[in-house]
Amino acid sequence: MPETISLGTYLFERLRQEPIGLKSIFGVPGDFNLTLLDKIDEVDGLRWRGCANELNAAYATDGYSRVKGNASSSGLGFGALVTTFGVGELSAFNGVAGSYAEHVGTIHIVGIPSLDSQKKQLLLHHTLGNGDFAVFGKMSRNISQTEGVLDDPAHAPYVIDRVIREAYIHQRPGYLAFPANMVDVEVPKERLNEPIDLSIAKNDPSAQEEVLDIVLDLISKAKNPVVLIDACCARHDASKEAAELINVTNFKYATTPMAKGTKNIDESGRRFTGVYVGSLSYEDVKASVEESDLVLSIGALLSDFNTGSFSYSLNRNTVEFHSDHTKIRNAIFPKVAMKEVLHELVKLPKLKEATKNYKPVDVVNDPFEHEDQPEGLITQRWLWHRLSKFLKPRDIVITETGTASFGIIQTKYPKDVLGISQILWGSIGYTVGSTFGATAAAEETDPSRRVILFVGDGSLQLTVQEISSMVRNGLKPYLFVLNNDGYTIEKYIHGPEAEYNDIQPWDHKLILPTFGAKNYEAVTVGKAAELDELFKNEDFAKNDKIRLIEVLLDSKDAPQNLVKQAELSSKANSG
Amino acid sequence: MPETISLGTYLFERLRQEPIGLKSIFGVPGDFNLTLLDKIDEVDGLRWRGCANELNAAYATDGYSRVKGNASSSGLGFGALVTTFGVGELSAFNGVAGSYAEHVGTIHIVGIPSLDSQKKQLLLHHTLGNGDFAVFGKMSRNISQTEGVLDDPAHAPYVIDRVIREAYIHQRPGYLAFPANMVDVEVPKERLNEPIDLSIAKNDPSAQEEVLDIVLDLISKAKNPVVLIDACCARHDASKEAAELINVTNFKYATTPMAKGTKNIDESGRRFTGVYVGSLSYEDVKASVEESDLVLSIGALLSDFNTGSFSYSLNRNTVEFHSDHTKIRNAIFPKVAMKEVLHELVKLPKLKEATKNYKPVDVVNDPFEHEDQPEGLITQRWLWHRLSKFLKPRDIVITETGTASFGIIQTKYPKDVLGISQILWGSIGYTVGSTFGATAAAEETDPSRRVILFVGDGSLQLTVQEISSMVRNGLKPYLFVLNNDGYTIEKYIHGPEAEYNDIQPWDHKLILPTFGAKNYEAVTVGKAAELDELFKNEDFAKNDKIRLIEVLLDSKDAPQNLVKQAELSSKANSG
């Protein structure tokens, strides 16, 4: 008799296997997933991290995946979320859709009623009352790369492998419906000896050769090229190749807002030009990128907030390397994916040759100069500049949509800082859940890495309870709450005096004790000198306890790029 | 020139008009709905009630609608929810689906990008990045009665009227996508002079006559009939007719769990038999209902938790009156809706005649006896009994899925108490958002009505921040937090010792001050005598401030009907 294991255990063993290598599963228990959750304990090194609600759990899974991808040698991240049928999975939708939009690899495992209950069309709780058990899966399809239902014991292990594979390779959520009665179905254990095939498809050799020839030709003719790093570069594991391209060629390079804090891309390096956001860029960054006579764009994700409302003005000699194709000027080359083609490019002897006459261009002046010796209240302008010196290599900096995600562009990251933000999907409240997942992943991979959250007081209110999960798990992030008395970004877009952009004022210092924290620090800083002191304090710099720092800011103070973006958004809405 | 108003104002004027008569709009601002929110202020007597997040806002809208229906003379409730494109609407899905499953009338208005942005397929924030602007509306269709997109100025007022009409009449969510650029489109104002046609379709006269004849015949032959009131009776405004049927015939009557606290159904009345939950009923309630030789069932919604896992054992002489059909034994009569047919039935002289030999049956003994003079700790058994005497006529009692929704069956409601629970959809956390909406509606209709929430410590964690909205709005609910250290209902279903059923312990007394409450009461009671004192205290009985009462309970203590239901659910999952 061949050895068998339960299908539930099989799933979690697969998620635990390298290179996926999960050590945490996020989610919320519900009566259709309880027996499945039992199986987590059966897998060595895997643990359950219960969240306060499902939306937060989806955000946590997203944050966990991003940090895993950053910390792992494979370069691709992954996270797993477990919810219950109907009520649980629908609550998670916004978070899952965010992972879909922003290319974050996850699997959404939903415990659903037993096949027998479904066949009888029982009017169960958590259903719409119409006997339709497929409806939620159907809705999920719109925000999933792939999906599977484990309704056939013989086929189920194959379905599990397929959903994991597709979600991992494409770095987007997979949806897996797990009927309660299938958890204890026995499947052959030996299947686990064969790892899931996670290799990505090889490029078309002839198309790739053509691309390489053209790119080399463009490079050899260029006098002032720039490498522009965007979100999908790290998400699809091409950052090592991108860094090599920069090193081999000595070209200057920039990132977009979504790519700020990309693995392997050194923002403290001599030829780092800054963050390019079209017309919302700093003047010298804009000039440096737009005067380039060749743009090598890697992993572009050209969303409004990532491009200064589509205000790019790049040389038409632009090569876009994407996860599934390459575009040179107007020509599209399907099946020439960036990782392989960049890998081939950087090892070509011809590349050295093509750049032999290239003279490295001086990078623009550092736009990150900041005022020391602060007087008076904290301003957005000072805050983001001052932060640069507080940060250390390998920090994980999470910035909420709003003043934080715009302000952070002014901050200079030391080497190997990971930036997490949700520029495209832009769901406020995302970062609080994400911080739970990110801190959990940091604890698993390198507990010395600090996780530093910047969240507005308005956004915090959406998802505040996930701080409780951080306390429960003994995690030690820095939670900077930017208290500017409401939704400042919205005030700039529309309704500066409107009541709907105000919020209920909270006593932020009570949040940690309310959630049962024992070893914690909770402070409020209103003056620049106070925050400056804190940033200089060596004890404060050690991530040895959970900290909530309320930073008082004027409600109308906002980073300049946010003010400009808000004007553009406002116009687009009325257009 | 005919007078015009903006389309945005038109929408809110329609929602303000009687009999819909909204005075509050719930939701969360987002950049695609800001200009729409401006229009709320232009409508006399209408106000914006911003929520902490969209899921909670959907719950609040649901609770508001239920109380409006209870308080209004029209009998049908309604509520309006405004969210923003993508991120906002998806976050609300679980709440909207709950309104769909449980027949609660609402409209979900989503501010979406301008038609111009959509036409250009711009890669906007809050999109999935694939240029598909219709995807979220498509997903919504699965949890909506009807939907509309305002993409044509000439047609838009008609679409608004249609979506409101269908959602109101069918008491299920309507979905309305409102492009940002359409808000200020001018439409003829005179259209407002003609009210929306909210009449429901008339029954088929010949089928109705047939039904009346058969029902009269059944009634004339019955010796011991029972009227069984279920959820849809009040939701579809047939509770007045149901009460008249009970009064005219003198028949005994019972409710299901979902119908406990139904408008016009007097649970303190002499012939009220109790709450029927199939095999999970109290013995004498079960006997009384099941020994009846005729069951007149009104508004049945036969879900698992509402029927003791489908364990009904009723006489085959059962007439089911539904919102769109009538069923007599096995025969279905389409187009014979309950409101009209019951209205006709109770005014028939033949009804008196048919019941002239009927001798009112003694109701069963009161199952609600309770022990006074409590000693020791608070038990679930004592709590729900003791509560009966604290309640007053017209209270609104909201019970969360779990020990509260099961326990409340033991509580005897005074006259005109409204019960709110989510027995079918059963989304934990629902009641906290719902309490915000319910208290807002009570404030608008009768501020003396007390709103009393019972929520478990586990469920509270999902949606706790909506307490902040209650504070912000100066509302004065009673928030009883049943602290039994985790998800007790789940522990009974599966995994009594499993870590995943535990939660982070909170300091509940700090919740109100954290959320900025100034005039409040926060207490913890662990002994029965303490709670007994509180219940007797006259100051406490007045709803003059917001109160949070933490009630300490043993984590393994649960109402007996919950324990039995959990066993049945557990079996069904493994079946």
Boltz contact constraints between the chains, C-beta under 6 A:
constraints:
  - contact:
      token1: [A, 29]
      token2: [B, 490]
      max_distance: 6.0
  - contact:
      token1: [A, 29]
      token2: [B, 500]
      max_distance: 6.0
  - contact:
      token1: [A, 31]
      token2: [B, 493]
      max_distance: 6.0
  - contact:
      token1: [A, 31]
      token2: [B, 569]
      max_distance: 6.0
  - contact:
      token1: [A, 34]
      token2: [B, 494]
      max_distance: 6.0
  - contact:
      token1: [A, 34]
      token2: [B, 495]
      max_distance: 6.0
  - contact:
      token1: [A, 35]
      token2: [B, 494]
      max_distance: 6.0
  - contact:
      token1: [A, 37]
      token2: [B, 500]
      max_distance: 6.0
  - contact:
      token1: [A, 48]
      token2: [B, 500]
      max_distance: 6.0
  - contact:
      token1: [A, 50]
      token2: [B, 500]
      max_distance: 6.0
  - contact:
      token1: [A, 52]
      token2: [B, 461]
      max_distance: 6.0
  - contact:
      token1: [A, 53]
      token2: [B, 462]
      max_distance: 6.0
  - contact:
      token1: [A, 87]
      token2: [B, 94]
      max_distance: 6.0
  - contact:
      token1: [A, 87]
      token2: [B, 427]
      max_distance: 6.0
  - contact:
      token1: [A, 90]
      token2: [B, 93]
      max_distance: 6.0
  - contact:
      token1: [A, 90]
      token2: [B, 94]
      max_distance: 6.0
  - contact:
      token1: [A, 90]
      token2: [B, 97]
      max_distance: 6.0
  - contact:
      token1: [A, 91]
      token2: [B, 94]
      max_distance: 6.0
  - contact:
      token1: [A, 93]
      token2: [B, 90]
      max_distance: 6.0
  - contact:
      token1: [A, 93]
      token2: [B, 93]
      max_distance: 6.0
  - contact:
      token1: [A, 94]
      token2: [B, 87]
      max_distance: 6.0
  - contact:
      token1: [A, 94]
      token2: [B, 90]
      max_distance: 6.0
  - contact:
      token1: [A, 94]
      token2: [B, 91]
      max_distance: 6.0
  - contact:
      token1: [A, 97]
      token2: [B, 90]
      max_distance: 6.0
  - contact:
      token1: [A, 100]
      token2: [B, 128]
      max_distance: 6.0
  - contact:
      token1: [A, 101]
      token2: [B, 128]
      max_distance: 6.0
  - contact:
      token1: [A, 101]
      token2: [B, 129]
      max_distance: 6.0
  - contact:
      token1: [A, 114]
      token2: [B, 573]
      max_distance: 6.0
  - contact:
      token1: [A, 114]
      token2: [B, 575]
      max_distance: 6.0
  - contact:
      token1: [A, 116]
      token2: [B, 575]
      max_distance: 6.0
  - contact:
      token1: [A, 117]
      token2: [B, 572]
      max_distance: 6.0
  - contact:
      token1: [A, 123]
      token2: [B, 302]
      max_distance: 6.0
  - contact:
      token1: [A, 123]
      token2: [B, 303]
      max_distance: 6.0
  - contact:
      token1: [A, 124]
      token2: [B, 304]
      max_distance: 6.0
  - contact:
      token1: [A, 125]
      token2: [B, 303]
      max_distance: 6.0
  - contact:
      token1: [A, 125]
      token2: [B, 304]
      max_distance: 6.0
  - contact:
      token1: [A, 125]
      token2: [B, 305]
      max_distance: 6.0
  - contact:
      token1: [A, 125]
      token2: [B, 424]
      max_distance: 6.0
  - contact:
      token1: [A, 125]
      token2: [B, 426]
      max_distance: 6.0
  - contact:
      token1: [A, 126]
      token2: [B, 426]
      max_distance: 6.0
  - contact:
      token1: [A, 128]
      token2: [B, 100]
      max_distance: 6.0
  - contact:
      token1: [A, 128]
      token2: [B, 101]
      max_distance: 6.0
  - contact:
      token1: [A, 129]
      token2: [B, 101]
      max_distance: 6.0
  - contact:
      token1: [A, 129]
      token2: [B, 424]
      max_distance: 6.0
  - contact:
      token1: [A, 135]
      token2: [B, 142]
      max_distance: 6.0
  - contact:
      token1: [A, 139]
      token2: [B, 139]
      max_distance: 6.0
  - contact:
      token1: [A, 139]
      token2: [B, 142]
      max_distance: 6.0
  - contact:
      token1: [A, 142]
      token2: [B, 135]
      max_distance: 6.0
  - contact:
      token1: [A, 142]
      token2: [B, 139]
      max_distance: 6.0
  - contact:
      token1: [A, 180]
      token2: [B, 573]
      max_distance: 6.0
  - contact:
      token1: [A, 181]
      token2: [B, 574]
      max_distance: 6.0
  - contact:
      token1: [A, 302]
      token2: [B, 123]
      max_distance: 6.0
  - contact:
      token1: [A, 303]
      token2: [B, 123]
      max_distance: 6.0
  - contact:
      token1: [A, 303]
      token2: [B, 125]
      max_distance: 6.0
  - contact:
      token1: [A, 304]
      token2: [B, 124]
      max_distance: 6.0
  - contact:
      token1: [A, 304]
      token2: [B, 125]
      max_distance: 6.0
  - contact:
      token1: [A, 305]
      token2: [B, 125]
      max_distance: 6.0
  - contact:
      token1: [A, 424]
      token2: [B, 125]
      max_distance: 6.0
  - contact:
      token1: [A, 424]
      token2: [B, 129]
      max_distance: 6.0
  - contact:
      token1: [A, 426]
      token2: [B, 125]
      max_distance: 6.0
  - contact:
      token1: [A, 426]
      token2: [B, 126]
      max_distance: 6.0
  - contact:
      token1: [A, 427]
      token2: [B, 87]
      max_distance: 6.0
  - contact:
      token1: [A, 461]
      token2: [B, 52]
      max_distance: 6.0
  - contact:
      token1: [A, 461]
      token2: [B, 465]
      max_distance: 6.0
  - contact:
      token1: [A, 462]
      token2: [B, 53]
      max_distance: 6.0
  - contact:
      token1: [A, 464]
      token2: [B, 465]
      max_distance: 6.0
  - contact:
      token1: [A, 465]
      token2: [B, 461]
      max_distance: 6.0
  - contact:
      token1: [A, 465]
      token2: [B, 464]
      max_distance: 6.0
  - contact:
      token1: [A, 468]
      token2: [B, 504]
      max_distance: 6.0
  - contact:
      token1: [A, 472]
      token2: [B, 504]
      max_distance: 6.0
  - contact:
      token1: [A, 490]
      token2: [B, 29]
      max_distance: 6.0
  - contact:
      token1: [A, 493]
      token2: [B, 31]
      max_distance: 6.0
  - contact:
      token1: [A, 494]
      token2: [B, 34]
      max_distance: 6.0
  - contact:
      token1: [A, 494]
      token2: [B, 35]
      max_distance: 6.0
  - contact:
      token1: [A, 495]
      token2: [B, 34]
      max_distance: 6.0
  - contact:
      token1: [A, 500]
      token2: [B, 29]
      max_distance: 6.0
  - contact:
      token1: [A, 500]
      token2: [B, 37]
      max_distance: 6.0
  - contact:
      token1: [A, 500]
      token2: [B, 48]
      max_distance: 6.0
  - contact:
      token1: [A, 500]
      token2: [B, 50]
      max_distance: 6.0
  - contact:
      token1: [A, 504]
      token2: [B, 468]
      max_distance: 6.0
  - contact:
      token1: [A, 504]
      token2: [B, 472]
      max_distance: 6.0
  - contact:
      token1: [A, 504]
      token2: [B, 516]
      max_distance: 6.0
  - contact:
      token1: [A, 505]
      token2: [B, 516]
      max_distance: 6.0
  - contact:
      token1: [A, 506]
      token2: [B, 515]
      max_distance: 6.0
  - contact:
      token1: [A, 506]
      token2: [B, 516]
      max_distance: 6.0
  - contact:
      token1: [A, 507]
      token2: [B, 513]
      max_distance: 6.0
  - contact:
      token1: [A, 507]
      token2: [B, 514]
      max_distance: 6.0
  - contact:
      token1: [A, 510]
      token2: [B, 510]
      max_distance: 6.0
  - contact:
      token1: [A, 510]
      token2: [B, 514]
      max_distance: 6.0
  - contact:
      token1: [A, 513]
      token2: [B, 507]
      max_distance: 6.0
  - contact:
      token1: [A, 514]
      token2: [B, 507]
      max_distance: 6.0
  - contact:
      token1: [A, 514]
      token2: [B, 510]
      max_distance: 6.0
  - contact:
      token1: [A, 514]
      token2: [B, 514]
      max_distance: 6.0
  - contact:
      token1: [A, 515]
      token2: [B, 506]
      max_distance: 6.0
  - contact:
      token1: [A, 516]
      token2: [B, 504]
      max_distance: 6.0
  - contact:
      token1: [A, 516]
      token2: [B, 505]
      max_distance: 6.0
  - contact:
      token1: [A, 516]
      token2: [B, 506]
      max_distance: 6.0
  - contact:
      token1: [A, 569]
      token2: [B, 31]
      max_distance: 6.0
  - contact:
      token1: [A, 572]
      token2: [B, 117]
      max_distance: 6.0
  - contact:
      token1: [A, 573]
      token2: [B, 114]
      max_distance: 6.0
  - contact:
      token1: [A, 573]
      token2: [B, 180]
      max_distance: 6.0
  - contact:
      token1: [A, 574]
      token2: [B, 181]
      max_distance: 6.0
  - contact:
      token1: [A, 575]
      token2: [B, 114]
      max_distance: 6.0
  - contact:
      token1: [A, 575]
      token2: [B, 116]
      max_distance: 6.0
